[in-house]
Amino acid sequence: MSTSEETEYQSFEEDLKILLHTLAESFESAEVEHYVDDHNDILYVKLEGLQDYDESEIEEIAGPILEELDMNFEEIVLLPL
């Protein structure tokens, strides 16, 4: 891996860590898991307690976070843990 690829990967990992932490805090989740589907360019995020929110609350809370921390995935899917 070249230095520029390594730096880009480290930046991606840091951005992903910030996104997961922010989502976990916003949904008051003690646990969060994620899976990156590279083939389909989808990020799956599982959040503890997400089932306690209805769809409109999830969109209201997560929407601004996902827009601000644009991760360039085709889709980001939030699931209950």
The first five atom37 places (N, CA, C, CB, O) and aatype in JSON, in Angstrom:
{
  "aatype": [12, 15, 16, 15, 6, 6, 16, 6, 18, 5, 15, 13, 6, 6, 3, 10, 11, 9, 10, 10, 8, 16, 10, 0, 6, 15, 13, 6, 15, 0, 6, 19, 6, 8, 18, 19, 3, 3, 8, 2, 3, 9, 10, 18, 19, 11, 10, 6, 7, 10, 5, 3, 18, 3, 6, 15, 6, 9, 6, 6, 9, 0, 7, 14, 9, 10, 6, 6, 10, 3, 12, 2, 13, 6, 6, 9, 19, 10, 10, 14, 10],
  "atom_mask": [
    [1, 1, 1, 1, 1],
    [1, 1, 1, 1, 1],
    [1, 1, 1, 1, 1],
    [1, 1, 1, 1, 1],
    [1, 1, 1, 1, 1],
    [1, 1, 1, 1, 1],
    [1, 1, 1, 1, 1],
    [1, 1, 1, 1, 1],
    [1, 1, 1, 1, 1],
    [1, 1, 1, 1, 1],
    [1, 1, 1, 1, 1],
    [1, 1, 1, 1, 1],
    [1, 1, 1, 1, 1],
    [1, 1, 1, 1, 1],
    [1, 1, 1, 1, 1],
    [1, 1, 1, 1, 1],
    [1, 1, 1, 1, 1],
    [1, 1, 1, 1, 1],
    [1, 1, 1, 1, 1],
    [1, 1, 1, 1, 1],
    [1, 1, 1, 1, 1],
    [1, 1, 1, 1, 1],
    [1, 1, 1, 1, 1],
    [1, 1, 1, 1, 1],
    [1, 1, 1, 1, 1],
    [1, 1, 1, 1, 1],
    [1, 1, 1, 1, 1],
    [1, 1, 1, 1, 1],
    [1, 1, 1, 1, 1],
    [1, 1, 1, 1, 1],
    [1, 1, 1, 1, 1],
    [1, 1, 1, 1, 1],
    [1, 1, 1, 1, 1],
    [1, 1, 1, 1, 1],
    [1, 1, 1, 1, 1],
    [1, 1, 1, 1, 1],
    [1, 1, 1, 1, 1],
    [1, 1, 1, 1, 1],
    [1, 1, 1, 1, 1],
    [1, 1, 1, 1, 1],
    [1, 1, 1, 1, 1],
    [1, 1, 1, 1, 1],
    [1, 1, 1, 1, 1],
    [1, 1, 1, 1, 1],
    [1, 1, 1, 1, 1],
    [1, 1, 1, 1, 1],
    [1, 1, 1, 1, 1],
    [1, 1, 1, 1, 1],
    [1, 1, 1, 0, 1],
    [1, 1, 1, 1, 1],
    [1, 1, 1, 1, 1],
    [1, 1, 1, 1, 1],
    [1, 1, 1, 1, 1],
    [1, 1, 1, 1, 1],
    [1, 1, 1, 1, 1],
    [1, 1, 1, 1, 1],
    [1, 1, 1, 1, 1],
    [1, 1, 1, 1, 1],
    [1, 1, 1, 1, 1],
    [1, 1, 1, 1, 1],
    [1, 1, 1, 1, 1],
    [1, 1, 1, 1, 1],
    [1, 1, 1, 0, 1],
    [1, 1, 1, 1, 1],
    [1, 1, 1, 1, 1],
    [1, 1, 1, 1, 1],
    [1, 1, 1, 1, 1],
    [1, 1, 1, 1, 1],
    [1, 1, 1, 1, 1],
    [1, 1, 1, 1, 1],
    [1, 1, 1, 1, 1],
    [1, 1, 1, 1, 1],
    [1, 1, 1, 1, 1],
    [1, 1, 1, 1, 1],
    [1, 1, 1, 1, 1],
    [1, 1, 1, 1, 1],
    [1, 1, 1, 1, 1],
    [1, 1, 1, 1, 1],
    [1, 1, 1, 1, 1],
    [1, 1, 1, 1, 1],
    [1, 1, 1, 1, 1]
  ],
  "atom_positions": [
    [[0.86, -1.18, 0.0], [0.0, 0.0, 0.0], [0.9, 1.23, 0.0], [-0.97, 0.0, 1.23], [1.83, 1.34, 0.8]],
    [[0.61, 2.15, -0.89], [1.41, 3.37, -0.96], [1.08, 4.28, 0.21], [1.18, 4.09, -2.3], [0.06, 4.11, 0.88]],
    [[1.93, 5.25, 0.43], [1.74, 6.18, 1.53], [0.44, 6.95, 1.39], [2.91, 7.16, 1.62], [-0.26, 7.17, 2.38]],
    [[0.1, 7.37, 0.17], [-1.13, 8.12, -0.03], [-2.35, 7.23, 0.21], [-1.18, 8.72, -1.44], [-3.34, 7.69, 0.78]],
    [[-2.3, 5.96, -0.21], [-3.4, 5.03, 0.05], [-3.53, 4.75, 1.55], [-3.18, 3.71, -0.72], [-4.64, 4.66, 2.08]],
    [[-2.4, 4.62, 2.21], [-2.4, 4.38, 3.65], [-3.0, 5.56, 4.41], [-0.98, 4.09, 4.15], [-3.78, 5.38, 5.34]],
    [[-2.63, 6.76, 4.02], [-3.17, 7.98, 4.64], [-4.67, 8.09, 4.39], [-2.44, 9.23, 4.11], [-5.43, 8.44, 5.28]],
    [[-5.08, 7.78, 3.15], [-6.5, 7.82, 2.81], [-7.28, 6.8, 3.62], [-6.7, 7.57, 1.31], [-8.38, 7.1, 4.11]],
    [[-6.73, 5.6, 3.78], [-7.38, 4.55, 4.56], [-7.49, 4.95, 6.03], [-6.61, 3.22, 4.43], [-8.52, 4.75, 6.66]],
    [[-6.42, 5.53, 6.58], [-6.45, 5.97, 7.98], [-7.48, 7.08, 8.17], [-5.05, 6.48, 8.41], [-8.18, 7.11, 9.19]],
    [[-7.59, 7.96, 7.21], [-8.59, 9.03, 7.27], [-9.99, 8.45, 7.23], [-8.39, 10.03, 6.11], [-10.88, 8.89, 7.97]],
    [[-10.21, 7.46, 6.36], [-11.5, 6.78, 6.27], [-11.84, 6.11, 7.6], [-11.49, 5.74, 5.13], [-12.96, 6.24, 8.09]],
    [[-10.89, 5.41, 8.18], [-11.11, 4.72, 9.46], [-11.45, 5.72, 10.57], [-9.86, 3.91, 9.85], [-12.33, 5.45, 11.4]],
    [[-10.78, 6.85, 10.59], [-11.05, 7.87, 11.6], [-12.45, 8.47, 11.41], [-9.99, 8.99, 11.54], [-13.19, 8.67, 12.38]],
    [[-12.81, 8.76, 10.17], [-14.15, 9.28, 9.87], [-15.23, 8.27, 10.26], [-14.27, 9.64, 8.38], [-16.27, 8.65, 10.8]],
    [[-14.98, 7.01, 9.99], [-15.93, 5.95, 10.34], [-16.08, 5.85, 11.85], [-15.48, 4.6, 9.77], [-17.19, 5.69, 12.36]],
    [[-14.98, 5.95, 12.56], [-15.02, 5.9, 14.03], [-15.83, 7.07, 14.59], [-13.58, 5.92, 14.6], [-16.61, 6.9, 15.53]],
    [[-15.64, 8.25, 14.03], [-16.39, 9.44, 14.46], [-17.89, 9.25, 14.17], [-15.86, 10.71, 13.74], [-18.73, 9.57, 15.01]],
    [[-18.21, 8.73, 12.99], [-19.61, 8.5, 12.63], [-20.26, 7.52, 13.59], [-19.71, 7.98, 11.19], [-21.36, 7.77, 14.08]],
    [[-19.6, 6.4, 13.86], [-20.16, 5.39, 14.75], [-20.34, 5.94, 16.17], [-19.28, 4.15, 14.78], [-21.36, 5.68, 16.81]],
    [[-19.36, 6.67, 16.64], [-19.44, 7.27, 17.98], [-20.59, 8.27, 18.07], [-18.1, 7.95, 18.35], [-21.34, 8.28, 19.04]],
    [[-20.72, 9.11, 17.05], [-21.77, 10.13, 17.04], [-23.15, 9.48, 16.98], [-21.59, 11.07, 15.84], [-24.06, 9.91, 17.69]],
    [[-23.32, 8.46, 16.15], [-24.6, 7.75, 16.09], [-24.92, 7.07, 17.42], [-24.59, 6.72, 14.96], [-26.05, 7.13, 17.89]],
    [[-23.92, 6.43, 18.02], [-24.14, 5.75, 19.3], [-24.55, 6.74, 20.38], [-22.87, 5.01, 19.74], [-25.46, 6.46, 21.17]],
    [[-23.9, 7.89, 20.43], [-24.27, 8.93, 21.4], [-25.67, 9.46, 21.14], [-23.26, 10.08, 21.35], [-26.45, 9.65, 22.07]],
    [[-25.99, 9.7, 19.89], [-27.28, 10.29, 19.52], [-28.45, 9.37, 19.84], [-27.29, 10.64, 18.05], [-29.54, 9.83, 20.19]],
    [[-28.23, 8.07, 19.71], [-29.29, 7.11, 20.01], [-29.12, 6.47, 21.39], [-29.32, 6.02, 18.94], [-29.8, 5.49, 21.71]],
    [[-28.22, 7.02, 22.19], [-27.95, 6.55, 23.54], [-27.68, 5.05, 23.56], [-29.13, 6.87, 24.45], [-28.19, 4.33, 24.41]],
    [[-26.86, 4.59, 22.61], [-26.53, 3.18, 22.47], [-25.23, 2.87, 23.2], [-26.41, 2.8, 20.98], [-24.21, 3.53, 23.0]],
    [[-25.27, 1.85, 24.03], [-24.06, 1.41, 24.72], [-23.19, 0.56, 23.79], [-24.43, 0.61, 25.99], [-21.97, 0.49, 23.95]],
    [[-23.84, -0.08, 22.81], [-23.1, -0.92, 21.88], [-23.43, -0.53, 20.46], [-23.42, -2.41, 22.12], [-24.56, -0.17, 20.13]],
    [[-22.42, -0.61, 19.61], [-22.59, -0.35, 18.18], [-21.66, -1.29, 17.42], [-22.28, 1.16, 17.83], [-20.51, -1.5, 17.81]],
    [[-22.18, -1.85, 16.35], [-21.4, -2.72, 15.47], [-21.58, -2.21, 14.05], [-21.83, -4.22, 15.6], [-22.57, -1.55, 13.73]],
    [[-20.62, -2.53, 13.19], [-20.76, -2.11, 11.8], [-20.18, -3.17, 10.87], [-20.07, -0.76, 11.56], [-19.35, -3.99, 11.26]],
    [[-20.64, -3.11, 9.64], [-20.14, -3.98, 8.59], [-20.11, -3.18, 7.3], [-21.01, -5.27, 8.44], [-21.09, -2.53, 6.95]],
    [[-19.0, -3.23, 6.59], [-18.87, -2.53, 5.31], [-18.95, -3.57, 4.2], [-17.52, -1.73, 5.23], [-18.13, -4.48, 4.11]],
    [[-19.97, -3.42, 3.35], [-20.13, -4.27, 2.17], [-19.45, -3.53, 1.03], [-21.65, -4.57, 1.85], [-20.06, -2.69, 0.37]],
    [[-18.18, -3.84, 0.8], [-17.4, -3.15, -0.23], [-17.96, -3.38, -1.62], [-15.94, -3.6, -0.18], [-17.95, -2.48, -2.47]],
    [[-18.45, -4.57, -1.86], [-18.97, -4.92, -3.19], [-20.13, -4.03, -3.59], [-19.4, -6.39, -3.22], [-20.21, -3.58, -4.73]],
    [[-21.05, -3.77, -2.65], [-22.23, -2.95, -2.93], [-22.11, -1.52, -2.4], [-23.46, -3.6, -2.34], [-23.03, -0.72, -2.56]],
    [[-20.98, -1.21, -1.78], [-20.71, 0.12, -1.23], [-21.78, 0.55, -0.22], [-20.62, 1.14, -2.36], [-22.31, 1.66, -0.27]],
    [[-22.08, -0.38, 0.72], [-23.09, -0.14, 1.75], [-22.44, -0.3, 3.13], [-24.3, -1.11, 1.58], [-21.66, -1.22, 3.36]],
    [[-22.79, 0.62, 4.02], [-22.37, 0.54, 5.42], [-23.59, 0.15, 6.25], [-21.75, 1.9, 5.92], [-24.62, 0.82, 6.22]],
    [[-23.45, -0.95, 6.98], [-24.5, -1.37, 7.9], [-24.05, -1.02, 9.32], [-24.8, -2.92, 7.77], [-22.94, -1.37, 9.73]],
    [[-24.91, -0.32, 10.05], [-24.6, 0.06, 11.43], [-25.7, -0.5, 12.33], [-24.49, 1.63, 11.58], [-26.88, -0.2, 12.16]],
    [[-25.29, -1.33, 13.3], [-26.22, -1.87, 14.28], [-26.06, -1.1, 15.58], [-25.99, -3.41, 14.5], [-24.96, -0.98, 16.11]],
    [[-27.19, -0.58, 16.07], [-27.18, 0.23, 17.29], [-28.08, -0.39, 18.34], [-27.62, 1.68, 16.98], [-29.24, -0.72, 18.07]],
    [[-27.55, -0.54, 19.54], [-28.35, -1.02, 20.65], [-29.45, 0.0, 20.95], [-27.47, -1.27, 21.92], [-29.18, 1.2, 21.04]],
    [[-30.69, -0.47, 21.1], [-31.79, 0.4, 21.45], [-32.47, 1.11, 20.29], [0.0, 0.0, 0.0], [-33.42, 1.86, 20.49]],
    [[-31.99, 0.88, 19.07], [-32.58, 1.56, 17.92], [-34.05, 1.19, 17.76], [-31.81, 1.2, 16.65], [-34.84, 1.98, 17.24]],
    [[-34.42, 0.01, 18.19], [-35.81, -0.44, 18.07], [-36.76, 0.41, 18.92], [-35.93, -1.91, 18.47], [-37.98, 0.33, 18.73]],
    [[-36.24, 1.2, 19.83], [-37.07, 2.06, 20.68], [-37.5, 3.34, 19.97], [-36.32, 2.41, 21.95], [-38.29, 4.12, 20.51]],
    [[-36.98, 3.58, 18.77], [-37.29, 4.79, 18.0], [-38.14, 4.41, 16.79], [-35.99, 5.52, 17.55], [-37.92, 3.36, 16.19]],
    [[-39.1, 5.26, 16.44], [-39.84, 4.99, 15.21], [-39.06, 5.57, 14.03], [-41.29, 5.59, 15.27], [-38.09, 6.3, 14.21]],
    [[-39.5, 5.23, 12.84], [-38.75, 5.58, 11.63], [-38.54, 7.09, 11.48], [-39.46, 5.05, 10.41], [-37.46, 7.53, 11.07]],
    [[-39.55, 7.87, 11.81], [-39.41, 9.32, 11.66], [-38.4, 9.89, 12.66], [-40.76, 10.02, 11.84], [-37.67, 10.82, 12.34]],
    [[-38.37, 9.33, 13.88], [-37.38, 9.79, 14.87], [-35.97, 9.42, 14.42], [-37.68, 9.17, 16.26], [-35.04, 10.21, 14.59]],
    [[-35.81, 8.24, 13.85], [-34.5, 7.81, 13.37], [-34.01, 8.74, 12.27], [-34.55, 6.35, 12.86], [-32.86, 9.17, 12.28]],
    [[-34.9, 9.06, 11.32], [-34.53, 9.97, 10.23], [-34.2, 11.36, 10.76], [-35.66, 10.06, 9.2], [-33.25, 12.0, 10.29]],
    [[-34.98, 11.83, 11.74], [-34.75, 13.15, 12.31], [-33.41, 13.24, 13.03], [-35.89, 13.51, 13.27], [-32.72, 14.25, 12.95]],
    [[-33.05, 12.18, 13.73], [-31.79, 12.17, 14.49], [-30.6, 11.88, 13.57], [-31.85, 11.12, 15.61], [-29.6, 12.59, 13.62]],
    [[-30.72, 10.85, 12.75], [-29.57, 10.4, 11.95], [-29.34, 11.25, 10.7], [-29.77, 8.96, 11.54], [-28.2, 11.39, 10.26]],
    [[-30.4, 11.8, 10.13], [-30.26, 12.55, 8.88], [-29.18, 13.61, 8.89], [0.0, 0.0, 0.0], [-28.29, 13.59, 8.04]],
    [[-29.23, 14.54, 9.85], [-28.2, 15.59, 9.88], [-26.78, 15.04, 10.13], [-28.54, 16.61, 10.97], [-25.8, 15.58, 9.61]],
    [[-26.69, 13.97, 10.91], [-25.38, 13.37, 11.18], [-24.8, 12.78, 9.9], [-25.49, 12.26, 12.28], [-23.63, 13.0, 9.58]],
    [[-25.61, 12.04, 9.17], [-25.14, 11.39, 7.95], [-24.81, 12.42, 6.87], [-26.2, 10.42, 7.43], [-23.89, 12.2, 6.07]],
    [[-25.54, 13.52, 6.84], [-25.23, 14.57, 5.88], [-23.92, 15.28, 6.24], [-26.37, 15.6, 5.81], [-23.1, 15.56, 5.36]],
    [[-23.74, 15.55, 7.52], [-22.53, 16.25, 7.97], [-21.28, 15.4, 7.8], [-22.68, 16.66, 9.44], [-20.25, 15.88, 7.34]],
    [[-21.38, 14.13, 8.17], [-20.23, 13.22, 8.09], [-20.37, 12.35, 6.85], [-20.12, 12.35, 9.38], [-20.46, 11.12, 6.96]],
    [[-20.4, 12.97, 5.69], [-20.59, 12.27, 4.42], [-19.47, 11.25, 4.21], [-20.64, 13.27, 3.25], [-18.3, 11.61, 4.05]],
    [[-19.84, 9.97, 4.22], [-18.86, 8.9, 4.11], [-18.75, 8.33, 2.7], [-19.21, 7.8, 5.07], [-18.0, 7.39, 2.48]],
    [[-19.49, 8.88, 1.75], [-19.42, 8.46, 0.35], [-19.81, 7.0, 0.13], [-18.04, 8.68, -0.18], [-19.31, 6.36, -0.8]],
    [[-20.69, 6.46, 0.97], [-21.26, 5.15, 0.72], [-22.48, 5.34, -0.17], [-21.62, 4.42, 2.05], [-23.12, 6.38, -0.14]],
    [[-22.79, 4.33, -0.95], [-24.0, 4.36, -1.76], [-25.22, 4.39, -0.84], [-24.07, 3.13, -2.72], [-26.22, 5.05, -1.13]],
    [[-25.12, 3.67, 0.29], [-26.21, 3.61, 1.25], [-25.65, 3.32, 2.64], [-27.25, 2.53, 0.85], [-24.66, 2.6, 2.79]],
    [[-26.29, 3.9, 3.65], [-25.97, 3.59, 5.05], [-27.25, 3.08, 5.67], [-25.4, 4.84, 5.83], [-28.27, 3.78, 5.69]],
    [[-27.21, 1.86, 6.19], [-28.38, 1.21, 6.76], [-28.21, 1.11, 8.26], [-28.6, -0.2, 6.14], [-27.21, 0.58, 8.75]],
    [[-29.2, 1.63, 9.0], [-29.19, 1.53, 10.45], [-30.11, 0.39, 10.87], [-29.63, 2.86, 11.11], [-31.25, 0.3, 10.42]],
    [[-29.6, -0.48, 11.74], [-30.34, -1.65, 12.2], [-30.25, -1.74, 13.72], [-29.8, -2.95, 11.55], [-29.27, -1.29, 14.31]],
    [[-31.29, -2.32, 14.35], [-31.2, -2.54, 15.8], [-30.23, -3.67, 16.12], [-32.59, -2.85, 16.38], [-30.11, -4.63, 15.37]],
    [[-29.56, -3.55, 17.24], [-28.6, -4.58, 17.67], [-29.28, -5.51, 18.66], [-27.32, -3.94, 18.32], [-28.66, -6.45, 19.15]]
  ]
}
